[in-house]
Amino acid sequence: MTPVELALSRYTIPFTLKPSQVEVTNALAVLETAGYYLDMGVGKTVCATVAGLYHMIKWGHRIIVIMPPLLIKQWYLWLKKLQPELKVVMYRGTPAERKAMSLDADFVLVGVQIFKKEYDRFVDFYHTKLYTGIVDEATMICNVGSDNHQKIHDFFLGRPCMMLTGTPMNNVMDAYGLMKFVAPGLYRNLKQFKNLHVEEEDFFGKPVVFRNLDLLAQNMAVNSRRVLLADVYHEMPPVSYIPVEYDLEPKHLKLYRKLAEEELLKLPDGGKIDATSSNRLAHCLGQIICNWDHFAGDDSCVSNTLGLIEEKLSELGDGKLLVFANYKMTIAKITEHFKKQGAVAVNSEVTPSQKEKNVERFVNDSRCRVMVAQFRSAGYGLDGLQHVCNHAFYAEPCQQPRDFHQSVARLARTGQTKPVQVYIGMAQGTLQVRAFNNLLNNDELVNTVIRSVADLRQAIFGG
């Protein structure tokens, strides 16, 4: 029997697997390590679940799923639809509630932060047991120097694990972090990876020019499958990417330039802008665009960014708008400004339980017309928005292709019935213009290594 046949001989799922899902699952379930690089909406969750059921039946494994905490309830509701009923534990809540929970289950669902915080408990419980790991939104392990990578790598070392992500890369260096899990024998270490693929580094040691990308593309395909939504759903509504160039008020732009000069003057005489100072300056200048009143010390100073969002909301009639921003201050500002439209926020300032409530309100309450979200807090794995919304506005730029494509995919996914309109705000004379160009350039580089959902430059400008 194939892995799919064996799994479905014991368990029933609430729909028939598509041919592409059967092919992916049969190919990857038998591997020790695997990369499920399935586009958003193609079915990486169901493929990994069926593979997990195969591991349970074939090898007697328990399944541990590590993910961003916002996805835990979605995974739980999905797994509870399977028959016969699985024992599923949502490992979350207060420390006291977690302490009272047992890890003895078929599937344990845990957020990455709590997994790291209670790493020793997981090690103590599982070290004598057979288990398989699933890492949903596996981009969180791409940075080999991060605690996410180290803890998850050590816990699943020598154990079967599945890496799930629809957008595997932001940049070329991300490939190494993923391949340490998916194809660990391809590169001895990071030094060898750099020797093969890094042509040039900048002053700060950051790789900026790459080589042998055709070889890297071949290596990324080892032990993995890449399936795009367009490959299997040929009648998906189109996505339009629309740059919106606008001017700040003269007084606002003057303050922006004054802030830039003052920040530069803080550098030591004759010194250059190092990476830390450069980032600090970029963050200061990034926040002043939407938060003119804060930096001017005058509540009457309202950014034109808010006016643009008002115009878009007005055009939609009683429709809903998903607004993306980067900074906590901006998200709070937009949420407060549109409170009469029932605006809710989804970012790191909101607790996981409140995030769930806010998402449910946006989906189910017609009076809630605006959801303001941070790219990563709401841009990964979140489902349901596509049923009530098909317009997104980026109030602040997203420079990372992976984050951008993931956030767009909250609307451009299975279940969407209307064309998706994505508006990208760019305040002229500010760093937002350069950030937009960085997004296009980074996207082109990633597309040379792994097939992507869209070439942004071509999608926006037609070439």
DOMIMAR-687493 format. One record per residue (C-alpha): residue number from 1; residue in three letters; z, x, y. Coordinates in nm, 4 decimals, padded with zeros to 6 digits. Last residue first. Example, Ala and Ser with C-alpha at 12.3 -4.5 7.8 and 13.67 -1.06 7.14 Angstrom:
2
(2; "SER"; (00.7140; 01.3670; -00.1060))
(1; "ALA"; (00.7800; 01.2300; -00.4500))
//
This chain:
463
(463; "GLY"; (-01.7927; 00.8054; 04.3211))
(462; "GLY"; (-01.7317; 00.4359; 04.3866))
(461; "PHE"; (-01.4743; 00.4909; 04.6589))
(460; "ILE"; (-01.1666; 00.3245; 04.5152))
(459; "ALA"; (-01.2443; 00.3109; 04.1431))
(458; "GLN"; (-01.4255; 00.6447; 04.1531))
(457; "ARG"; (-01.1374; 00.8184; 04.3259))
(456; "LEU"; (-00.8893; 00.6434; 04.1022))
(455; "ASP"; (-01.0456; 00.7394; 03.7711))
(454; "ALA"; (-00.9033; 00.4634; 03.5582))
(453; "VAL"; (-00.6898; 00.4063; 03.2471))
(452; "SER"; (-00.6961; 00.7724; 03.1602))
(451; "ARG"; (-00.8534; 00.9859; 02.8891))
(450; "ILE"; (-00.6456; 01.2986; 02.8502))
(449; "VAL"; (-00.6996; 01.6545; 02.9712))
(448; "THR"; (-00.9741; 01.6276; 03.2352))
(447; "ASN"; (-00.8235; 01.2978; 03.3544))
(446; "VAL"; (-00.5029; 01.4782; 03.4490))
(445; "LEU"; (-00.6912; 01.6921; 03.7012))
(444; "GLU"; (-00.8691; 01.3945; 03.8582))
(443; "ASP"; (-00.5408; 01.2056; 03.8936))
(442; "ASN"; (-00.3752; 01.4982; 04.0684))
(441; "ASN"; (-00.6574; 01.5095; 04.3229))
(440; "LEU"; (-00.6481; 01.1338; 04.3914))
(439; "LEU"; (-00.2700; 01.1287; 04.4253))
(438; "ASN"; (-00.2768; 01.4357; 04.6505))
(437; "ASN"; (-00.5276; 01.2563; 04.8746))
(436; "PHE"; (-00.2853; 00.9655; 04.9116))
(435; "ALA"; (-00.0003; 01.2045; 04.9910))
(434; "ARG"; (-00.2141; 01.3715; 05.2575))
(433; "VAL"; (-00.2641; 01.0370; 05.4305))
(432; "GLN"; (00.1024; 00.9458; 05.3958))
(431; "LEU"; (00.1985; 01.2677; 05.5749))
(430; "THR"; (00.1405; 01.0951; 05.9069))
(429; "GLY"; (-00.1350; 01.0651; 06.1700))
(428; "GLN"; (-00.2554; 00.7362; 06.0250))
(427; "ALA"; (-00.0039; 00.5238; 05.8356))
(426; "MET"; (-00.1512; 00.4712; 05.4889))
(425; "GLY"; (-00.0701; 00.1544; 05.2950))
(424; "ILE"; (-00.2177; 00.1207; 04.9457))
(423; "TYR"; (-00.3176; -00.2349; 04.8539))
(422; "VAL"; (-00.3644; -00.3216; 04.4855))
(421; "GLN"; (-00.5453; -00.6504; 04.4147))
(420; "VAL"; (-00.5434; -00.7694; 04.0535))
(419; "PRO"; (-00.8131; -01.0162; 03.9470))
(418; "LYS"; (-00.6521; -01.3211; 03.7851))
(417; "THR"; (-00.5591; -01.4093; 03.4268))
(416; "GLN"; (-00.2947; -01.1445; 03.3531))
(415; "GLY"; (-00.1505; -01.2010; 03.0077))
(414; "THR"; (-00.2231; -00.8504; 02.8824))
(413; "ARG"; (-00.1771; -00.6001; 03.1625))
(412; "ALA"; (-00.2766; -00.5283; 03.5205))
(411; "LEU"; (00.0377; -00.6620; 03.6924))
(410; "ARG"; (00.3133; -00.4263; 03.5773))
(409; "ALA"; (00.0251; -00.1910; 03.5018))
(408; "VAL"; (-00.0009; -00.0977; 03.8699))
(407; "SER"; (00.3445; 00.0612; 03.8364))
(406; "GLN"; (00.2431; 00.2597; 03.5291))
(405; "HIS"; (-00.0805; 00.3778; 03.6891))
(404; "PHE"; (00.1055; 00.4997; 03.9989))
(403; "ASP"; (00.3911; 00.6636; 03.8122))
(402; "ARG"; (00.1497; 00.8515; 03.5852))
(401; "PRO"; (-00.0788; 00.9503; 03.8714))
(400; "GLN"; (00.2050; 01.1081; 04.0747))
(399; "GLN"; (00.1638; 01.0954; 04.4517))
(398; "CYS"; (00.3013; 00.7451; 04.5147))
(397; "PRO"; (00.2787; 00.6577; 04.8806))
(396; "GLU"; (00.5081; 00.4228; 05.0716))
(395; "ALA"; (00.4510; 00.0549; 05.1445))
(394; "TYR"; (00.2417; 00.0196; 04.8300))
(393; "PHE"; (00.1359; -00.3463; 04.8157))
(392; "ALA"; (00.0761; -00.5340; 04.4918))
(391; "HIS"; (-00.1060; -00.8635; 04.4289))
(390; "ASN"; (-00.1584; -01.0392; 04.0935))
(389; "CYS"; (00.1697; -01.2256; 04.0465))
(388; "VAL"; (00.3164; -01.4996; 03.8262))
(387; "HIS"; (00.2155; -01.4176; 03.4672))
(386; "GLN"; (00.1656; -01.0472; 03.5391))
(385; "LEU"; (00.5349; -01.0093; 03.6264))
(384; "GLY"; (00.6335; -01.0664; 03.2634))
(383; "ASP"; (00.6746; -00.7114; 03.1331))
(382; "LEU"; (00.8599; -00.4018; 03.2540))
(381; "GLY"; (00.7641; -00.0960; 03.0502))
(380; "TYR"; (00.7781; 00.1558; 03.3326))
(379; "GLY"; (00.7160; 00.0815; 03.7010))
(378; "ALA"; (01.0360; -00.1029; 03.7822))
(377; "SER"; (01.2811; 00.1831; 03.8332))
(376; "ARG"; (01.0023; 00.4425; 03.8344))
(375; "PHE"; (00.7908; 00.3191; 04.1229))
(374; "GLN"; (01.0791; 00.1707; 04.3230))
(373; "ALA"; (01.0576; -00.2037; 04.3592))
(372; "VAL"; (01.0567; -00.4769; 04.6201))
(371; "MET"; (00.9993; -00.8213; 04.4686))
(370; "VAL"; (00.8735; -01.0864; 04.7058))
(369; "ARG"; (00.8029; -01.4587; 04.6616))
(368; "CYS"; (01.1378; -01.5856; 04.5334))
(367; "ARG"; (01.1210; -01.9578; 04.6174))
(366; "SER"; (00.9025; -02.0218; 04.3128))
(365; "ASP"; (01.1877; -01.9047; 04.0881))
(364; "ASN"; (01.0871; -01.8027; 03.7322))
(363; "VAL"; (00.9226; -01.4606; 03.7507))
(362; "PHE"; (01.0946; -01.3306; 04.0638))
(361; "ARG"; (01.4260; -01.4738; 03.9436))
(360; "GLU"; (01.3907; -01.3150; 03.6006))
(359; "VAL"; (01.3187; -00.9785; 03.7615))
(358; "ASN"; (01.6239; -01.0106; 03.9848))
(357; "LYS"; (01.8467; -01.1133; 03.6942))
(356; "GLU"; (01.7303; -00.8188; 03.4832))
(355; "LYS"; (01.7837; -00.5822; 03.7737))
(354; "GLN"; (02.1315; -00.7295; 03.8226))
(353; "SER"; (02.2222; -00.6384; 03.4644))
(352; "PRO"; (02.0869; -00.2848; 03.5072))
(351; "THR"; (02.2824; -00.2366; 03.8324))
(350; "VAL"; (02.0832; -00.2207; 04.1566))
(349; "GLU"; (02.0885; 00.0904; 04.3755))
(348; "SER"; (01.8545; 00.2662; 04.1302))
(347; "ASN"; (01.5722; 00.0256; 04.2117))
(346; "VAL"; (01.4664; -00.3361; 04.1648))
(345; "ALA"; (01.5075; -00.5444; 04.4781))
(344; "VAL"; (01.4832; -00.9192; 04.5411))
(343; "ALA"; (01.3110; -01.1064; 04.8242))
(342; "GLY"; (01.3781; -01.4814; 04.8533))
(341; "GLN"; (01.1155; -01.5392; 05.1218))
(340; "LYS"; (01.3917; -01.5822; 05.3791))
(339; "LYS"; (01.5234; -01.2456; 05.2573))
(338; "PHE"; (01.2014; -01.0784; 05.3664))
(337; "HIS"; (01.3437; -00.8320; 05.6208))
(336; "GLU"; (01.6473; -00.7626; 05.4002))
(335; "THR"; (01.4340; -00.6679; 05.1008))
(334; "ILE"; (01.2030; -00.4593; 05.3197))
(333; "LYS"; (01.4924; -00.2635; 05.4730))
(332; "ALA"; (01.6778; -00.2135; 05.1434))
(331; "ILE"; (01.3616; -00.0838; 04.9782))
(330; "THR"; (01.2983; 00.1456; 05.2754))
(329; "MET"; (01.6479; 00.2924; 05.2715))
(328; "LYS"; (01.6348; 00.3468; 04.8968))
(327; "TYR"; (01.3112; 00.5433; 04.9325))
(326; "ASN"; (00.9929; 00.5232; 04.7259))
(325; "ALA"; (00.8338; 00.1873; 04.7933))
(324; "PHE"; (00.6453; -00.0709; 04.5892))
(323; "VAL"; (00.5934; -00.4326; 04.6949))
(322; "LEU"; (00.5051; -00.7028; 04.4413))
(321; "LEU"; (00.3786; -01.0118; 04.6231))
(320; "LYS"; (00.4021; -01.3767; 04.5172))
(319; "GLY"; (00.1791; -01.6691; 04.6089))
(318; "ASP"; (00.2736; -01.9634; 04.8332))
(317; "GLY"; (-00.0062; -01.8879; 05.0774))
(316; "LEU"; (-00.1257; -01.5435; 04.9753))
(315; "GLU"; (-00.2694; -01.4618; 05.3167))
(314; "SER"; (00.0770; -01.5041; 05.4716))
(313; "LEU"; (00.2233; -01.2544; 05.2269))
(312; "LYS"; (-00.0445; -01.0028; 05.3232))
(311; "GLU"; (00.0195; -01.0505; 05.6920))
(310; "GLU"; (00.3954; -01.0148; 05.6481))
(309; "ILE"; (00.3436; -00.6965; 05.4438))
(308; "LEU"; (00.1304; -00.5554; 05.7243))
(307; "GLY"; (00.3930; -00.6465; 05.9819))
(306; "LEU"; (00.6581; -00.4667; 05.7785))
(305; "THR"; (00.4459; -00.1524; 05.7851))
(304; "ASN"; (00.4027; -00.1979; 06.1596))
(303; "SER"; (00.7626; -00.0800; 06.1883))
(302; "VAL"; (01.0084; -00.2906; 06.3856))
(301; "CYS"; (01.1921; -00.1304; 06.6767))
(300; "SER"; (01.4199; -00.4094; 06.8049))
(299; "ASP"; (01.7097; -00.2779; 06.5968))
(298; "ASP"; (01.7284; 00.0368; 06.8105))
(297; "GLY"; (01.8804; 00.3644; 06.6890))
(296; "ALA"; (01.5317; 00.5173; 06.6897))
(295; "PHE"; (01.5707; 00.6626; 06.3406))
(294; "HIS"; (01.7128; 00.3412; 06.1990))
(293; "ASP"; (01.4736; 00.1107; 06.3857))
(292; "TRP"; (01.1678; 00.3082; 06.2747))
(291; "ASN"; (01.2536; 00.2614; 05.9071))
(290; "CYS"; (00.9118; 00.2123; 05.7472))
(289; "ILE"; (00.7534; 00.5328; 05.8807))
(288; "ILE"; (01.0837; 00.7183; 05.9352))
(287; "GLN"; (01.1427; 00.7518; 05.5619))
(286; "GLY"; (00.8505; 00.9777; 05.4776))
(285; "LEU"; (00.9139; 01.2077; 05.7733))
(284; "CYS"; (01.2671; 01.2765; 05.6559))
(283; "HIS"; (01.1578; 01.3135; 05.2939))
(282; "ALA"; (00.8727; 01.5509; 05.3843))
(281; "LEU"; (01.1057; 01.7643; 05.5968))
(280; "ARG"; (01.3583; 01.7907; 05.3165))
(279; "ASN"; (01.0852; 01.8775; 05.0676))
(278; "SER"; (00.9544; 02.1574; 05.2884))
(277; "SER"; (01.3047; 02.2878; 05.3506))
(276; "THR"; (01.3730; 02.3123; 04.9796))
(275; "ALA"; (01.0330; 02.4592; 04.8933))
(274; "ASP"; (01.0560; 02.7279; 05.1616))
(273; "ILE"; (00.9232; 02.6763; 05.5119))
(272; "LYS"; (00.8764; 03.0220; 05.6579))
(271; "GLY"; (01.1197; 03.2254; 05.8603))
(270; "GLY"; (01.0464; 03.3884; 06.1944))
(269; "ASP"; (01.3466; 03.2299; 06.3544))
(268; "PRO"; (01.5474; 03.0473; 06.0887))
(267; "LEU"; (01.4315; 02.6886; 06.0245))
(266; "LYS"; (01.5950; 02.4130; 06.2268))
(265; "LEU"; (01.3014; 02.4169; 06.4684))
(264; "LEU"; (01.0833; 02.2703; 06.1959))
(263; "GLU"; (01.3138; 01.9708; 06.1677))
(262; "GLU"; (01.3031; 01.9192; 06.5424))
(261; "GLU"; (00.9230; 01.9383; 06.5498))
(260; "ALA"; (00.8812; 01.6879; 06.2685))
(259; "LEU"; (01.1340; 01.4519; 06.4278))
(258; "LYS"; (00.9441; 01.4657; 06.7564))
(257; "ARG"; (00.6192; 01.3878; 06.5751))
(256; "TYR"; (00.7674; 01.0768; 06.4138))
(255; "LEU"; (00.9292; 00.9735; 06.7437))
(254; "LYS"; (00.5899; 00.9922; 06.9149))
(253; "LEU"; (00.4344; 00.7933; 06.6313))
(252; "HIS"; (00.6942; 00.5181; 06.6812))
(251; "LYS"; (00.6461; 00.5132; 07.0578))
(250; "PRO"; (00.2687; 00.4804; 07.0084))
(249; "GLU"; (00.3147; 00.1975; 06.7509))
(248; "LEU"; (00.2076; 00.3229; 06.4115))
(247; "ASP"; (-00.1553; 00.2952; 06.3164))
(246; "TYR"; (-00.3083; 00.1465; 06.0026))
(245; "GLU"; (-00.5234; 00.2483; 05.7079))
(244; "VAL"; (-00.5135; 00.0114; 05.4120))
(243; "PRO"; (-00.6555; 00.1720; 05.0979))
(242; "ILE"; (-00.7780; -00.0983; 04.8562))
(241; "TYR"; (-00.7670; -00.0507; 04.4799))
(240; "SER"; (-00.9298; -00.3453; 04.2991))
(239; "VAL"; (-00.8365; -00.4234; 03.9383))
(238; "PRO"; (-01.0721; -00.6358; 03.7289))
(237; "PRO"; (-00.9661; -00.9251; 03.5039))
(236; "MET"; (-00.9485; -00.8225; 03.1366))
(235; "GLU"; (-01.2453; -00.9483; 02.9365))
(234; "HIS"; (-01.3046; -00.6490; 02.7105))
(233; "TYR"; (-00.9559; -00.6290; 02.5717))
(232; "VAL"; (-00.9587; -00.3598; 02.3021))
(231; "ASP"; (-01.1029; -00.0492; 02.4633))
(230; "ALA"; (-01.0299; -00.1685; 02.8190))
(229; "LEU"; (-00.6575; -00.1593; 02.7406))
(228; "LEU"; (-00.6837; 00.2066; 02.6540))
(227; "VAL"; (-00.6037; 00.3591; 02.3148))
(226; "ARG"; (-00.4917; 00.7223; 02.2667))
(225; "ARG"; (-00.3656; 00.8141; 01.9207))
(224; "SER"; (-00.1441; 01.1064; 01.8274))
(223; "ASN"; (-00.0698; 01.3720; 01.5683))
(222; "VAL"; (-00.3087; 01.6158; 01.7435))
(221; "ALA"; (-00.4951; 01.4585; 02.0379))
(220; "MET"; (-00.3049; 01.6634; 02.2963))
(219; "ASN"; (-00.4338; 01.9770; 02.1234))
(218; "GLN"; (-00.7970; 01.8790; 02.1793))
(217; "ALA"; (-00.7321; 01.8071; 02.5488))
(216; "LEU"; (-00.5559; 02.1435; 02.5797))
(215; "LEU"; (-00.8600; 02.3173; 02.4329))
(214; "ASP"; (-01.0861; 02.1455; 02.6874))
(213; "LEU"; (-00.8361; 02.2404; 02.9585))
(212; "ASN"; (-00.8921; 02.6096; 02.8888))
(211; "ARG"; (-00.7909; 02.6978; 03.2448))
(210; "PHE"; (-00.5550; 02.5843; 03.5192))
(209; "VAL"; (-00.4996; 02.6451; 03.8912))
(208; "VAL"; (-00.1832; 02.5352; 04.0747))
(207; "PRO"; (00.1051; 02.6404; 03.8512))
(206; "LYS"; (00.4287; 02.6489; 04.0549))
(205; "GLY"; (00.5806; 02.9950; 04.0906))
(204; "PHE"; (00.6998; 02.9396; 04.4479))
(203; "PHE"; (00.4210; 03.1448; 04.6080))
(202; "ASP"; (00.1596; 02.9525; 04.4089))
(201; "GLU"; (00.0633; 03.0061; 04.0450))
(200; "GLU"; (-00.2804; 03.0852; 03.9025))
(199; "GLU"; (-00.4782; 03.0566; 03.5802))
(198; "VAL"; (-00.2304; 02.8604; 03.3720))
(197; "HIS"; (-00.3618; 02.7314; 03.0358))
(196; "LEU"; (-00.3417; 02.9972; 02.7669))
(195; "ASN"; (-00.0814; 03.2306; 02.9136))
(194; "LYS"; (00.1151; 02.9286; 03.0344))
(193; "PHE"; (00.1320; 02.7776; 02.6858))
(192; "GLN"; (00.2275; 03.1169; 02.5397))
(191; "LYS"; (00.5141; 03.1450; 02.7870))
(190; "LEU"; (00.6270; 02.7907; 02.7166))
(189; "ASN"; (00.6860; 02.8697; 02.3499))
(188; "ARG"; (00.5180; 02.9122; 02.0138))
(187; "TYR"; (00.2457; 02.6609; 02.0945))
(186; "LEU"; (00.0704; 02.4362; 01.8413))
(185; "GLY"; (00.3621; 02.4141; 01.5990))
(184; "PRO"; (00.5569; 02.1406; 01.7775))
(183; "ALA"; (00.2826; 01.8763; 01.7655))
(182; "VAL"; (00.4484; 01.5516; 01.8802))
(181; "PHE"; (00.7869; 01.6740; 02.0000))
(180; "LYS"; (00.7082; 02.0102; 02.1623))
(179; "MET"; (00.3715; 01.8498; 02.2386))
(178; "LEU"; (00.5293; 01.6166; 02.4926))
(177; "GLY"; (00.6935; 01.8924; 02.6948))
(176; "TYR"; (00.3792; 02.1062; 02.6804))
(175; "ALA"; (00.1562; 01.8277; 02.8108))
(174; "ASP"; (00.3741; 01.7752; 03.1173))
(173; "MET"; (00.2524; 02.1121; 03.2494))
(172; "VAL"; (-00.0960; 01.9722; 03.3062))
(171; "ASN"; (00.0208; 01.7103; 03.5550))
(170; "ASN"; (00.1442; 01.3528; 03.5694))
(169; "MET"; (00.0888; 01.3070; 03.1991))
(168; "PRO"; (00.1319; 01.0745; 02.9010))
(167; "THR"; (00.0544; 00.7425; 03.0702))
(166; "GLY"; (00.0820; 00.4645; 02.8117))
(165; "THR"; (00.3893; 00.6190; 02.6579))
(164; "LEU"; (00.5662; 00.6087; 02.3225))
(163; "MET"; (00.6870; 00.9217; 02.1422))
(162; "MET"; (00.7723; 00.8595; 01.7778))
(161; "CYS"; (01.0276; 01.0624; 01.5871))
(160; "PRO"; (01.0863; 01.1698; 01.2292))
(159; "ARG"; (01.3824; 01.4056; 01.1979))
(158; "GLY"; (01.3839; 01.7870; 01.1929))
(157; "LEU"; (01.5041; 01.8008; 01.5528))
(156; "PHE"; (01.5700; 01.4431; 01.6608))
(155; "PHE"; (01.9054; 01.5040; 01.8297))
(154; "ASP"; (01.8095; 01.8462; 01.9657))
(153; "HIS"; (01.4903; 01.7192; 02.1272))
(152; "ILE"; (01.6663; 01.4141; 02.2745))
(151; "LYS"; (01.9425; 01.6267; 02.4285))
(150; "GLN"; (01.7146; 01.9021; 02.5589))
(149; "HIS"; (01.4410; 01.6794; 02.6978))
(148; "ASN"; (01.6713; 01.4403; 02.8813))
(147; "ASP"; (01.8814; 01.7316; 03.0100))
(146; "SER"; (01.5730; 01.8634; 03.1841))
(145; "GLY"; (01.4189; 02.2087; 03.1488))
(144; "VAL"; (01.1408; 02.0931; 02.9180))
(143; "ASN"; (01.0227; 01.8371; 03.1743))
(142; "CYS"; (00.8119; 01.5965; 02.9670))
(141; "ILE"; (01.1135; 01.4142; 02.8181))
(140; "MET"; (01.1179; 01.1170; 03.0589))
(139; "THR"; (00.7451; 01.0707; 03.0006))
(138; "ALA"; (00.8485; 00.9257; 02.6664))
(137; "GLU"; (00.8486; 00.5727; 02.8048))
(136; "ASP"; (00.9971; 00.4556; 02.4766))
(135; "VAL"; (01.1459; 00.7265; 02.2564))
(134; "ILE"; (01.1610; 00.6109; 01.8955))
(133; "GLY"; (01.3756; 00.8077; 01.6541))
(132; "THR"; (01.4010; 00.7870; 01.2781))
(131; "TYR"; (01.7235; 00.8073; 01.0808))
(130; "LEU"; (01.8795; 00.9209; 00.7571))
(129; "LYS"; (02.2569; 00.9577; 00.7734))
(128; "THR"; (02.5059; 01.2448; 00.7516))
(127; "HIS"; (02.4647; 01.3541; 01.1165))
(126; "TYR"; (02.4298; 00.9953; 01.2361))
(125; "PHE"; (02.7823; 00.8987; 01.3396))
(124; "ASP"; (02.9013; 01.2334; 01.4763))
(123; "VAL"; (02.5734; 01.3026; 01.6573))
(122; "PHE"; (02.5685; 00.9576; 01.8170))
(121; "ARG"; (02.9312; 00.9934; 01.9255))
(120; "ASP"; (02.8643; 01.3406; 02.0641))
(119; "TYR"; (02.5733; 01.2147; 02.2751))
(118; "GLU"; (02.7846; 00.9546; 02.4506))
(117; "LYS"; (02.6830; 01.0463; 02.8057))
(116; "LYS"; (02.3357; 01.1523; 02.6930))
(115; "PHE"; (02.2751; 00.8233; 02.5116))
(114; "ILE"; (02.4280; 00.6347; 02.8052))
(113; "GLN"; (02.1735; 00.7949; 03.0399))
(112; "VAL"; (01.8793; 00.7390; 02.8022))
(111; "GLY"; (01.9420; 00.3691; 02.7530))
(110; "VAL"; (02.0211; 00.2621; 02.3992))
(109; "LEU"; (01.8756; 00.0292; 02.1383))
(108; "VAL"; (02.0122; 00.0680; 01.7844))
(107; "PHE"; (01.7890; -00.0749; 01.5115))
(106; "ASP"; (01.8906; -00.1355; 01.1498))
(105; "ALA"; (02.2581; -00.1256; 01.2399))
(104; "ASP"; (02.5796; 00.0733; 01.1916))
(103; "LEU"; (02.6265; 00.1985; 01.5467))
(102; "SER"; (02.9350; -00.0217; 01.5769))
(101; "MET"; (03.0461; -00.1506; 01.9143))
(100; "ALA"; (03.4071; -00.1499; 02.0352))
(99; "LYS"; (03.3619; 00.1776; 02.2207))
(98; "ARG"; (03.0579; 00.0300; 02.3927))
(97; "GLU"; (03.2611; -00.2605; 02.5283))
(96; "ALA"; (03.5364; -00.0276; 02.6502))
(95; "PRO"; (03.2868; 00.2032; 02.8200))
(94; "THR"; (03.1296; -00.1002; 02.9910))
(93; "GLY"; (02.7982; -00.2407; 02.8729))
(92; "ARG"; (02.5222; -00.0891; 02.6607))
(91; "TYR"; (02.4295; -00.0253; 02.2988))
(90; "MET"; (02.2098; -00.3252; 02.2277))
(89; "VAL"; (02.2597; -00.3438; 01.8519))
(88; "VAL"; (02.0022; -00.4987; 01.6179))
(87; "LYS"; (02.0670; -00.6144; 01.2618))
(86; "LEU"; (01.7288; -00.7458; 01.1562))
(85; "GLU"; (01.6549; -01.1070; 01.0763))
(84; "PRO"; (01.4167; -01.1720; 00.7924))
(83; "GLN"; (01.2041; -01.2256; 00.9915))
(82; "LEU"; (01.1153; -01.0667; 01.3237))
(81; "LYS"; (01.1700; -01.2539; 01.6499))
(80; "LYS"; (01.5032; -01.0744; 01.7040))
(79; "LEU"; (01.3095; -00.7482; 01.7460))
(78; "TRP"; (01.1217; -00.8809; 02.0497))
(77; "LEU"; (01.4306; -01.0169; 02.2247))
(76; "TYR"; (01.6091; -00.6850; 02.1692))
(75; "TRP"; (01.3179; -00.4706; 02.2929))
(74; "GLN"; (01.2896; -00.6788; 02.6099))
(73; "LYS"; (01.6688; -00.6613; 02.6575))
(72; "ILE"; (01.6678; -00.2820; 02.6334))
(71; "LEU"; (01.3758; -00.2260; 02.8706))
(70; "LEU"; (01.5771; -00.2004; 03.1940))
(69; "PRO"; (01.7904; 00.0714; 03.0335))
(68; "PRO"; (01.5042; 00.3269; 03.0280))
(67; "MET"; (01.4519; 00.4040; 02.6596))
(66; "ILE"; (01.5992; 00.5522; 02.3426))
(65; "VAL"; (01.5287; 00.3613; 02.0197))
(64; "ILE"; (01.7295; 00.4615; 01.7137))
(63; "ILE"; (01.5950; 00.3404; 01.3778))
(62; "ARG"; (01.7861; 00.3589; 01.0504))
(61; "HIS"; (01.6015; 00.5160; 00.7611))
(60; "GLY"; (01.5892; 00.4093; 00.3978))
(59; "TRP"; (01.2802; 00.6204; 00.3231))
(58; "LYS"; (01.0041; 00.3767; 00.2383))
(57; "ILE"; (01.1596; 00.0493; 00.3545))
(56; "MET"; (01.3269; 00.1719; 00.6751))
(55; "HIS"; (01.0426; 00.4131; 00.7548))
(54; "TYR"; (00.7899; 00.1292; 00.7123))
(53; "LEU"; (01.0009; -00.0912; 00.9394))
(52; "GLY"; (00.9887; 00.1877; 01.1991))
(51; "ALA"; (00.6096; 00.2051; 01.1717))
(50; "VAL"; (00.6018; -00.1719; 01.2270))
(49; "THR"; (00.8221; -00.1272; 01.5340))
(48; "ALA"; (00.6179; 00.1645; 01.6661))
(47; "CYS"; (00.2987; -00.0410; 01.6463))
(46; "VAL"; (00.4707; -00.3454; 01.8005))
(45; "THR"; (00.5991; -00.1424; 02.0942))
(44; "LYS"; (00.2695; 00.0468; 02.1430))
(43; "GLY"; (00.0849; -00.2821; 02.1781))
(42; "VAL"; (-00.2184; -00.2540; 02.4057))
(41; "GLY"; (-00.0397; -00.3954; 02.7115))
(40; "MET"; (00.0132; -00.0623; 02.8871))
(39; "ASP"; (-00.2192; 00.1948; 02.7344))
(38; "LEU"; (-00.1329; 00.3395; 02.3973))
(37; "TYR"; (-00.0320; 00.7024; 02.3734))
(36; "TYR"; (00.1687; 00.6599; 02.0541))
(35; "GLY"; (00.2455; 01.0257; 01.9879))
(34; "ALA"; (00.3670; 01.1090; 01.6400))
(33; "THR"; (00.6129; 01.3269; 01.4504))
(32; "GLU"; (00.6793; 01.3330; 01.0773))
(31; "LEU"; (00.3527; 01.1519; 01.0123))
(30; "VAL"; (00.3114; 00.8570; 00.7754))
(29; "ALA"; (00.3543; 00.5993; 01.0540))
(28; "LEU"; (00.0778; 00.7598; 01.2632))
(27; "ALA"; (-00.2492; 00.6684; 01.0929))
(26; "ASN"; (-00.1387; 00.3346; 00.9479))
(25; "THR"; (00.0122; 00.2311; 01.2823))
(24; "VAL"; (-00.2915; 00.3288; 01.4884))
(23; "GLU"; (-00.5411; 00.1578; 01.2571))
(22; "VAL"; (-00.3359; -00.1620; 01.2311))
(21; "GLN"; (-00.2927; -00.1758; 01.6078))
(20; "SER"; (-00.6676; -00.1272; 01.6622))
(19; "PRO"; (-00.7437; -00.4057; 01.4137))
(18; "LYS"; (-00.5141; -00.6488; 01.5985))
(17; "LEU"; (-00.1861; -00.7385; 01.4321))
(16; "THR"; (-00.1391; -01.1072; 01.3577))
(15; "PHE"; (00.1443; -01.2783; 01.5395))
(14; "PRO"; (00.5158; -01.3623; 01.5114))
(13; "ILE"; (00.6108; -01.0668; 01.2892))
(12; "THR"; (00.7117; -01.1156; 00.9259))
(11; "TYR"; (00.9026; -00.8546; 00.7280))
(10; "ARG"; (00.8987; -00.7441; 00.3657))
(9; "SER"; (00.5279; -00.7404; 00.2776))
(8; "LEU"; (00.4583; -00.6750; 00.6453))
(7; "ALA"; (00.6111; -00.3277; 00.6273))
(6; "LEU"; (00.4303; -00.2367; 00.3047))
(5; "GLU"; (00.0938; -00.3627; 00.4267))
(4; "VAL"; (00.1311; -00.1840; 00.7608))
(3; "PRO"; (00.2299; 00.1446; 00.5952))
(2; "THR"; (-00.0653; 00.1156; 00.3546))
(1; "MET"; (00.0000; 00.0000; 00.0000))
//
